[in-house]
Amino acid sequence: MSVGAAANAVGVSARAIRLWESKGLIPKLERTTTGYRTFTASDLAVVHFIQQGKALGFTLEEIKNIIDLQQAGVCPCPRVVQAIDAHLAVIERSIAELSQLRDTLSVARRTADTESHGERSRVVCHIIERD
């Protein structure tokens, strides 16, 4: 199977597959005598795995580490659980920060609704300059 056919089969771009191969996520692929890459079912499964890892928010480096563990005969699942927990912690912090920002912006918006827009500002705009 060619890189284009593999890309279509998995739903990624041929460029992404070439990038993943260059970064060592996909083992060096067999090539035809004319230099075209050929994909086996196993290669296609790895491409699909990478796509799924990306969809879960894993970086290419994280995905490569997972693949490397598996290829070394080590079950990568405990490492995946650790990575998922780390990603969830980052997401929870981001949600908390965004929630705080939403609350702050809501107060600023209510201030804008209740105060005169012609009010003289200390510097630029009284809505932002609130203490």
N, C-alpha and C positions, 0 to 999 in steps of 0.2 A: 504494500500500500504506500502511496506517495505521501509527502508531507501535506499537500493540499487535501487529499482524501482523508488523511488522519485528522486534520484540523476540522474538516466538515463533519466527520463522524463524531467528534467529541464536542464540537461547538466552540472552538477557540480559533484564533488566527494562526496561520502558518508562521507568522513572525514570532508569536509567543512561543511556539514549539521550538523554533530555531534558538530563541533566547534561552529557553530552559535547557536545551541541549548544550549550549555554550557555557552555561553556568554549572553544568554537571548534574542537573537533576534527572536528566534522561541519559542513560548510557549511550556512548557513541553508537550511532546507528549504522547498520550495514548500508552499503551503497552499491548501486548498480555499476556496471562497467562504464556507464556514461556519467557517473557521479551523483545520481539522484539518491536521496535517502529512501530506505524502505523500512516500513513499520511492521512489526509482528503484532500478534494479539497481546503479547506481554508488554511491548512498548506502548501500545494504545492504552492498556490498563494503567500504566504509570502516568501517561498524559492525563487521563481521566482523574486519577488520584490527585495530581497537582492542581487541576482545575477545581476539584472539590475542596482541597486545602485552602486555595485562594478564596473561594466562596465563604469559608469559615473565618477569613481574616488572617490566616497565617501568612507570614512573609515567605519569600522564596528561600531565604536562609533557613528558616524553621522547617519548611517542607523538605529541604535537602537534608537537614540533620535527621529528620524522621526516616527518610528513605535510606540514608547511610546506616542508621541503626539496624533497620530491617535487613539490609544487604549484609551486615556484619553478623547476622544471626541472633540479634538481640530484639526482643519484642519491644516495639516503640510505644505501645499503648500507655504505659505509665508516664512516659515523657509527654505524650499528647495530652493526657489529663492535666499535668502540671501547666502546660502551655495554655490550655483552655481556661484553667483557673486564673492564670495571669492575665489573659485577655479579658475575662469577665471582670476582674478587679479594675482594670483600666477603664472599661466601659462604665462600671458603676461610679468611678470617680468623675468621669466625663459627664454622666447624667446628673450627678450632684452639682457639679460646677455649672452646667447649663441651667439647672433648676434655679440655682441662686441668681444667675444672670437674668433669667426670665423674671424673677421676682423684682430685681432691681429695675429692670426696664419697665415693668408694670407700674412701679411707683413713679418713675420718671414720666410715664405716659399719663397717669392720673394727675400728676403735677401740671403737665402741659394743658390738660383739659380744664383744670380749676383756676389756673392763674392767667393773668393777662399776657398776651403775646407781645404787647407793647412795653412790658416791664423792662426797665433799664437793667442791663446786666453789668456785673462787676468787670467781666472781661469780654465774653463773647455771647453766651446764651445762658440765661438763668436756669433753664431746665437741666443742663449738664453741670452747672456750677453749684448745685445744691450741696449742702454739707451733710 
